[in-house]
Amino acid sequence: MNPVSIPAAASTPDLWMALLKSVAMLSLVLGILLAVLYLIRRFYGRYSGASDRGLIRMVATHHVAPKERIVLLDVLGEKILIGVTPQQINHLATISNGQEISIPQGEEKPKFFSNLLNNALRKQLRNVR
């Protein structure tokens, strides 16, 4: 038999085996990458001081513009209000421990997506009847 005239069916198992090896190696690399990312995330939080038990804790933040926000910090029981921009950080106010903060109860914001979904369901129910 001439080695040049190998039937196409004889070469397909090699193709499937190569594809299987490629998929296995890709899965292995992605698994290692996910494990390393998980470990980085786990240890970063532990050693960066990003915990609620620290001396400085962020209580609230409010975005004023795309890159500007107001942040309320709790530093050793004292509340500090700061303004943060890309260029600088400004001290806006200090609230001592003895001062009471009253938070006004505002109206609940309308939920756009749930209202849109409810209206679509109502229209669909009307069309079914």
HELIX and SHEET records of a PDB file:
HELIX    1   1 ALA A    8  TYR A   47  1                                  40    
HELIX    2   2 PHE A  112  VAL A  128  1                                  17    
SHEET    1   A 4 ILE A  56  ALA A  65  0                                        
SHEET    2   A 4 GLU A  68  VAL A  75 -1                                        
SHEET    3   A 4 GLU A  78  VAL A  84 -1                                        
SHEET    4   A 4 ILE A  89  ILE A  95 -1                                        
END                                                                             
